[in-house]
Amino acid sequence: NEVWRCRDGQGPGSKGCSALLHRGQIIFFRGSQATVVVDASTERRTYEIDGGIDSGAFTPAARDGVCYSYIKGIVAFDIVENSKIESKNWTDFKMKWRFDPGKENGWDYQHPGISSISVDDSNVYFGHTDGNVYALNRENGEVRWKTSTGAVNRSSPAIGNQDLLFIGSYNSNIYGISKHDGKVVWTFKTGSAVHSSPSLDENLLVVGSDDGAVYAISH
């Protein structure tokens, strides 16, 4: 049975952005501009943070009450701490940190070009259209490593149980990358660009490719 319906014209569904549920809050990136937080029990819009960008399609991440999203760079903010702030100006929100690589490194603030974000106990991971996969320190946003694939990386990183991170690239490859230092441990070649995000089981990695196939790979 439907409990409530929150309408947001550029929200989840219209731009390929998924909604995230964390500690009773629904978090999503509005395809036009903002990171939006909605109370899951009441439908009340807790707050939104205007990123000041034209478009984007990715899913934020959250862990231990902290959300990781894109607001003129990759940001981390405490969900509860900001819950009483009613503003659309991103400068009014209390950020734990913000990673700002600058336009000289190929980042366009108006079109962020990042994949969905993944987070574990230590790092925040994402791919980018600049050809790199990034790992940021979860506590302060400093770059732990970045690894070049030489192509656009919009597939969402999947975090393995061991030391590996898995991500697909527009160069048709799927990468197994060390979470510790960013070294490429292995690659698997598909027949076309990989947009989709890998899914993991104990022994298998499953991912789709633009060649029309779904691959099951032992990792």
N, C-alpha and C positions, 0 to 999 in steps of 0.2 A: 504494500500500500504506500502511495506517495505521502510523505510527511510534509514537505514543502518544496517549492521551486524558486530558485534564485535566478533572476534574469540578468544577464550581463552580455550585451550585444557582441562583444569581441572576446568573450571568455572561453572556457573549455569547450571543445567541440567544434567551434567555428574556424579555428586556426591550427588545429592539431595539437593543442596544449592539453595535457592531462591535469586533473585536479589531484592535489595531495591532501590527505587527511592525517593530521598530527595533533595529538593532545586536545581533541575536541574542536580543532580549527581546520577549516577547509582553506587551502592555500592554492592559488592558481595565478598564472601570468596572463593578464588580458592582452590579447593579440595586438591591441593598438598601443598601449602604454604601460600599464601599472601592474605591480604585484598586489593582489587583492587577498584579504583574509576575512573569512566569513565564519561566524560561530555555527557549528554544525547542529546544535540543538535548537537554536532560536531563529536562524536565518539572518540574524543581525550582522550587518557588515561591520566588522570590528575596526578595520582600517584599510586603507590602500596607500601604496607608495608609488608616486608617479615617477617612472623612469625616464620620461621625456624622450621616448624613442618612437619611431614610426611603426615598426612591426617586429614581431618575433614569434617563434613557435618553439617553446621548450617547457619543461616541467621543473619547478624548483625542487629542492631537497630539504629535509628537516631531520634533526637528530637532537635529542636531549633538550627540546624546547627552543632550539636555535634554527632559524630558517636561512637557507642559502639560495639567493636569487640573483637577478641582474638589475642593477640600478646604476647606470653610468659606470659599469664595471661589475665584477662579481662582488657581492656583499654578504655579510653575515649579520643578522639582527635577532635579538631576543623577542620571541613572539609575545610573551606576557608583558614585558617591560614597555612595549609600544602600544599595548591594547587600548589605552585611554587617550591616545593622541588622535585628534580628528583633523587631518590635513592631507592635502594631495601634493604637498611640496616635499620632495625627498630629503631636503636639508633639515626638516623638522624632526626626522626620525633618528633615534639613537642607534648608530651602527657599531657593532663590535669591531668590524674592520671592513675595508673596501679595497679590492685589488683593481688598480687602474693601470693597464699596460701602456696607455697612450696611443694616439693615432699613428705615431711614427712606426709602431709595430704592426700596422695593418688592421687595427681595430677601428670600426666605424660605430660611433655611439648611436647613430640613428638606426642602424641595422646590426644588432649585436652578433648574429652569426654563430651562436654557441649551441652546443647540444644540450639535452637535458643534463641536469647535474646529479652526481652520485656522491655519497659521503660515507666514510667508515670512521673508525675510532680516531684515526690520525689525519686523514687527508680529505680534501674536496677535489673531485675529479670532473673534468669536462673536456669535450673536443671543441674545435673551433675551425672556422673557414680559413684561418690563416695558415692551416696545414699542420698545426700542433695539437697534441694532447697534453693537458696540463694537470699537475697535482699541486694543490696549495695546502699549506699548513692550516689545519682546521682551527687552530687557536688564534692565529694572527694574520692569516692570508698571505704569508710569504710563499714565494715559489719554491717548492721542493725540487721539482724537475719539470721539464717540458720536452716532449719527444716529437720529432717531426715525422710525419708520414708522407709529406710531399703532396698532399691532396686535402680536400675538404673533409672534415670529420664531424658529421652531424648525428651519427649513431650515438645513443646514450651508453656511457661506460657501464659495464656489468662487473661487479666486484666478486671475485672468486673467494673460496674459503681459504685458499693458501696464499701465495704471494702474488698472484696474477690478477691483472685488470684486462678486460676484453672489450674491444671496440671495433666497429667497422668503419671503412673509409670509402670515399668516392673513387679511389683507385682500384676498387674491386677486392681489396684485401680485408681480412679479419686479422686483428693483431692480439697476441697475448703479450702483455707488457708487465714488467716487474713493478709492483707497487712501491717497492723500496727505493729504486734508483731510476726508473723509467726506461731501462734497457728492454729492447724488443727481444723476447725469448723465442717466439715463433710467429710465422705468418701463414695464413691459409688463403689461397687464391680462389675467388668465385668468378662467375662469368660476366659480372657487371658491377656497377656501383652498389655499395651497401648503405642504405638509409636506415634500415630497421635496427632495433636494439637487441643485442644478444640476450638470451634467457638461459639460465644455468640449472642443471641438476647435479647430482653428485659426480657423475662421470661424463656428462654430455653438455655441450654448448649448442644451442639451437638458434639459428639466425636466418633471415630471409635476404635475398639479393634481388636486384633489379633484373637479373637474368630469368626470373620467374620461378626459381627454385628455393626451397627451404632446406638448409643444410643442418645435419646433426654431426657434430665434430667432437671427437674425444679430446679432452683437455687435460 
